[in-house]
Amino acid sequence: MAALDVRALTRRAAPALILAAACNESPAPPAEAPFAARLDSAVAEAVRNRELPGAALVVVQGDRITYSKGFGHADLAAGRPYTDSSHTVIGSTSKPVTALAVLRLVQLGRVALDTPIVRYVPDLAFKDPRGQAITLRHLLTNRSGLAVGFSGPAFERPSRVGPGEVEGLARQMAEMPLLFAPGEGYAYSNRGWALAGYVVQRVSGTPIEAFLRTEVFEPLGMTETTLEFWKVTDMVQGYREGRQPRNVPAPASLSQEYGPSGMIVSTPRDMGRLLVAMLNRGKTVLGTQFLTPELIDEALRGQAEAESELGGPTRYALGWEVDSTFGDLTIKKAGSVSTMVSLWVMLPSRKLGLAFAFNREDYQVVPLVGTVLAIVAGGEAKPFTSTPAPPSVAPAAVPIAPAVRDRWVGDYDTRYGDLRIFVRGDSLLARTEGMDIPLAATDDSTFALVTDLVSETGKAFQFRRRGPAVTVWSGRDSLGIRLRP
């Protein structure tokens, strides 16, 4: 695959804009400054405490980036350091960026948030007649009624690229029944965000990847950001949390068709450039106005009752969560592709923004946000502490007949992507999130995962048959349905 040509992206931006960026964006303060030194110590302590491979932190104050630094390694085996220029998949923080693409079309007078999308894609016929009422606002606030999660072997085809990928998913969605009538419920839907990207693509007549580059990334000064993840050759290595070893290399979940919902590749410093524009009502690090202040306000306005990805109630804006998580009014978004994580936090009353990036999913590091906020405010920061990983307990397996075991074999469509249940030798295995994990039977229809991965400790799949259909569950949570035996 070809490398991401950052120089080419930079050449496409007007020289005057690049000069403006150099004049308006201040460099990070010297490492020996008290403010920076305390942040250095706090982030390094968290990385060390959690045994994280790598991390980065960017701080935005007012209209400037005042701190930007990486810690640890982007790739442990190669010894490559994690810096504020390391390329990482940002996951669901792609959603508020896709919302900006939609708002760009709103500003150009090409679309309206509350007009049914069938006006813009008239050949997209929804099998469920309620789909005719879906608007862009419904898609951007997770109130469309479209099914949640992913579909397709997202972990197995990062190189599958073509002009019809996003459109193919849109047409697949049009065949699916809605969970509820548009506007009458809430369901966090990656499919809905992918459909929003397809509408942008159709209305603009430009592939969503190119539209984001020219209409969002370049105007914001995000010259090292792209949705064309397949062109990036220097991406950080992602890891899963294990016990021994602590960091297990694993592939990121990547799929072009779901690009608008979570596949943007960026750098920590570019994330900071985005936060500058959001905190300053559209004024960018380049000194230009990206969107009107009113459209930025609309992007950040809480519009739907929801459950935060970090826990607790929140209100969902156009891709953002709005609540009081960190005391003052907090606008935030987390993103993950199972091996890489990004977290953006803004406190508008203080014109303060934080962008974090990690190359291992580990939500026990979230208390670091409060520590950083305390340091930036000049207060006392508590030492970083975390709970040890629970011990690995081998499941109590019971013998079952091969014929009973084999009835659950097949491919399942789940909210996390494809799940393949298959037999190797005498063992049943699950191929999920890019890994083959053995399963131990605890009864005829329930199988515990046998793994050293902390996130999978105690997890079991339960299979249920109703007529010809077979569904898979984790506890009380329905994960998906078998597509084929």
N, C-alpha and C positions, 0 to 999 in steps of 0.2 A: 504493500500500500504506500501511496505517496505521503510524505510528511506534510504537516500543516505549515504552509508558507506564510509565516507571520509578516515577513518583509513585504510580500505581495499585498497582503491586506492593508498594511500601513501605506504602501504606495497609492492604493486606491483612494485613501482619505485625502482631502485637500491639504496642501502644505500649510495653509494658514491655520487650519484646525489643529494640526500637529504642533505648530508653534504655540498656539494658544494653550494646548495641554501642558507644554513644557513650562509656560509662564504661570499657569493657574494651579497646578497640582504640586503641593509642597512635598519634598522627600520626607521619609521617616526621620524622627529626631535621632541624634547620635545615641549609640548603644549605652554610653555611660550616663545619659540623663536619668534622673531618678524615676520619671514616669515610665520610660522604656525599660529600665533595669528591673523594675518591679514586675512589669508584664512579662519580661523575659523569664524571670524566676518562676512566676506563677504557672505559665504555660509549660515550661520545662518540667516543673514538678508534676503536673497532671499527666504529661506524656510518660514520665518515668513511673509514676504511681500505677497507671493503668497498663503499662508496658505496650503503649501504642507504637506502631511503626513510625508514623509521622503526623504532623499537624501544621496548621498555619493560622494566623490571626491577623486581621486587618481592622483598624479602628478609623472611623470617619468622625470628625468633629466639625460642625458647621459645613463649609463647602470644600473641605480638604481631607485628604488621607493623612493622618498624623502618625500612624504606626502600621507597619506591614512587614511581617517576618514569618519564616518557616522554621520548623523544628523536626529533628529526627530524620527519617529516610523516606524518600518516595519509592525506593526499591531496596529492600534489605539485602538481597543477594548481590546486587550490583553495587551496593554502597552509595547509591545516588542520593544526594541530600534533598529534603523537602524544602522548597523555597516559596516565596510569594509569586513566583512565575511558573510553578509546577502545574501541568495540565491535569485536570481531574474531571470526572463526570459528576455533575452537580445534582443529579436526581431530580426530585420534585420541586426544587427551587427553580427549575425550568418553567414551572407553571406561571408564576407572576411575570416572567419574561415573555411567554406566549401571550399573556394578557396585554402586554405592552404592544405587541404586534397587532392585535385586534384594535387597540385604542389608536394606533397609528392610522389604521384604515378609517376609524371613526373621525379622526381629525381631518382626514382627506375627503370626508363626505362620501366614502364608498360603502359604508355599512352603518347600521344603528344597533345599539345593544339590545333593544327590545323588539326588533323586527324578527319574525320567524325566519330561521336560516333557509327554509325551502325557497324563499325569494332569491337567495344568492346561489343556491345549488338546486335548481328546480328538478333536475333529473335524479335526485337522491330521494327515492320513494320509500317512505317508512312503512314497513309491514304493519306495525302497530299504529293505528290512525292518530293516536295521541302525539306521535312524533312530529306531526305537522306543526305543532305549537311551540317546539323547542326554539329558543332564542339564544343569541350569543351570551347574554347575561346568565341564562340558565346554565350554559356550558361552563362559564367562568366562575360560577358560584356553586358548582356541584349539585344543581337542582334540576338537571335535565331529565332524570329518571333512567338514564343509560346505565347499563350494568357496570359494576365496579371492576377494578383489577385489569390484568393483562390477559392476552391470549396468544398462543403461538410459542414456539421454542425460542424465547428471547435470549436464553443463555447459550444457544447453540449456533446462532447465525449472525454474528456481528458483521460479517462481510457481505450479507445479503442486501444489496442496494439496487434500487431501480426506480424509474419514474412513477411506477404505479403502486408503490408500497403504501403510502399514506392513503391514497384513494381506495385501494383494496380493502383496507381496514374500515374506512368510512362506509363502504357498501356492505361489508359484513355486519356492521352495527345496525344499518338500516333494516336488516332482516331479524333483529333480535327484539323480543318483547321488552317494554319499559318496566322498571320496577315500580314506578308511580307516575301520575300525570305531571308534566313539567310544571315546576313551581310549587308543587304540593308535598315535597319531601326533600331530604338531603341524603346523598350517598356519594362519598369521595370517589370520583370516577376518572381513572386514567383514560378510559375510552372516550369520555366526554372531552377531555383536553386534546386528545389526538384529533377529534372531529373539529374542534375549534381551529387547529392548525390547518386542517384540510379546507375549511371555509376561507381562511386567509390565502391559501394557495390558489383556490379557484377564483376568488374575487380579484386578486392581484395579477393573476396570470403568470405567476412566478413560483418556482418551487419554494416551499416554506423555508428550506435551509438558506436559499439565496435572499429571500425577503428579510429574514432575521439579520443576515449579515449587513445588507445595505440600508435597511430602515430602522434597525434597533442597535446592533452592536457598534457599527461605525459611528453613528451619531452620538452614542454614549462614550466613545473613546475606548471601547472594549475590543482592542485590536488583536487580542489573543484568545478570543472566544468564538466558538463555532458549533453549529448543530451537525456538521459533517464529521462525526466522531470517527468514521472509518478512515479518515485522512490523517489522523493524529498518531504519530509513531512514538512520541516521547511521553505518553500518559503515565501517571503514577501507577504502581502495582497496587491492586486492592487485596485486602486480607479479611479473613474471618477469624473471630476470637476462638482460640482453642485453649486447652490446658497444657498440653505438651506436644508440639510447641505452642507457644502463646499466640503466634501469628501464622495462620495457614493461608498461603497464597490461593486466591480463588478468582475466577473470571467475574467481571462486572456484567450486570444484566443490560444488554444493549440490543436495540431493535429499531430500525429506521421508522417503521410504521408508528411507533409510539414516541418518536422523537420529540414532538411538542409537549408531551407530558413529563419527560424526565431524562432526556439524553443529551442535553447541551454539555459541551466541554468548555471549561473556563479556567481561569487562574484566580488565586486569592486576591491579587491586586485588581484584576478586572471586576471581581465581585464588589470591591470597594468603590470602584467607579460607578457602578450601578446604584449603590446606596447613596452616593453623593447626589445623583439626580432625583432619587425618590425623596430624600430629606429636604431638598431645595426646590420642590414643586416644579421639577423638570429642568432646572438649570444644571448643566453638565460640567465636568472637569475641563471641558474645552471652552467654557464661557458661552456656550450656545444654549438655546431653549429647545429641548427635545420634544416634549408635548406641552400643551397648555396647562397652566396650574390647575385648572378645573378638572382636566382629565386625570392628572396625577392624584388629585383629591379623591376622585371617583374610584381609582384603582385601590386606594387605601381605606375606603369606607366599609366598615363591617356591614354585611347585608344578609347573612344567613346564619341561624343558630347551628353550631357544629361542635364536634368533639376534637380537641387539639391532638395533633400527632404526638405531642409531648405530655399528654394527659390533661384532663380537666376540660371544662366548657370554654368555648371561644365563639367568636363571630367570624365568619368567613367573608373576606373581601374578594377582590378579583385576583385570586391566587394567594392571598395573604391571610394570616390569622390575626385578629384584632382582639386584645384583652388586656389584662393588667398583670401578666405573669411576673414581671420584674418591677412591681410597684407602680410606676407611672404607666400611662397608656403605652402599651407595647404592641408593635407590629412586627410579626416574625414569620418565618417559613423554614421548615427543615426539608431536606431531601436526601434520599439514599438509593443506591443501586446494590444494596446488600453488602458491598465491600468498600464503598466510598460514601462519605457523608458530607453535606454542607449544611450550615445553619446561619441564617441571617436574622439579626435582631435590630430593631430601630426603636428609639425612644424620642419621638418627635419633640416633646417639650424641652428636651436637652439638645436637640439637633445632633444626636449621637447615634452612630450605627456601628455594628460589629458584624464581621463576616468570618466564620470559622470554616475550616476544611480539614477533614481527617481521611486517612486511607484504610480505616477499619471501622465498621459500624459498632459503636459502643456508647449507648446512651447514658452510661454511668458517668460520662465526662461532662454532661450538661451542667452540673453545678459550677463548672469553670466559668460559665457566663456571669453568674452573680459575682464571682471573684474579680473578673475583669471589670465589671461595672463599678465595683467598690474602689478598685485601684484608680480607674480613670477619674472618679469623683474625688479622689484624694483621701478616701477613708481607709479603714483597716480591713484587710482581707483575711478571711479565715484560712487556715491551712487546708489544702485539698485532701479530702478523704473519700474513700469509696468502699463499697461492700465487696468482700472476696467472692469469687465465682462459686456457686454451689458445687458440692462434690459430685463427681460422676458416679452414678449408681447403675450397675448393669441391670437391665430389665430381667424379670423372672420369666424366662421363656417356657412355653409349654409345647409339647409335640402336637402337630396337626397333620392330617393326611394330605399328601400332595394335591389330590383332587380338590380339596377344600381351599388350600393355599392358592391354587392356580385360578380359581374363579374370580380373583380380584385383579389379575394381570390385565394391563391395558394402558392406554393413554388417557389422561384426564385433563380437562380444561379447568384451571383453577385461577383464583384472583392473583396468584403470584407467578403465573406463567404455566407452561406445560409441566405436568408431573407424569413420569413414566414409571409404572410398576412392572417389574420383570423378574424372571428367574435366572439365576446363574448357578449352575451346579445344583445343589440342594437348597440354596438360599434364596429368599425373596429380597429384592433390593428396590430402592426408590431413587430414580434419577431426578434430582430437584436442585435448582439453583446451581447448575453446573457440576454437581457432585453425585457420585453413586454411593448411597448410604445403605448398609444392611438393615433389615427389619427383623425383629424378633417377635414371634407370635405370643400374645398374652391370652388370647382366646381365638375362636375360629374366625373372627372378623376384625380383630384389633391387633395392630402391630406397632411396637415401640422402635424408635430409631436408635440404632447402636452407633454412637458417634462421640467423639471427644470435643465437638464444637459446643461452646457454652450456650449459644442461642437455641440449640436443638435439645438441650438436656430435658429429659422427661417428656418430650413430645411424642405423641403416638398418632397414627392414622387409623381411623375407624371407617370401615366400608359398610354401606347399607344398600340393600337391594329392594327396589319396589317395582314389581313387574319387570320389564326389560332394562330399566335404568339402574345404574350403580352410581352412588355418590360417595364422596370421601369427606370425612369430618376430622377436625382436631378439637376434641372436647365438645363444647356446644356450638362450635363455629363451623359452619358449612363452608368447605373450601372450594368444591367444584364437582363436576360430573364427568363420567367416563364418555369419551368420544367414540372409542373403538376398543374391542377386546384384543 
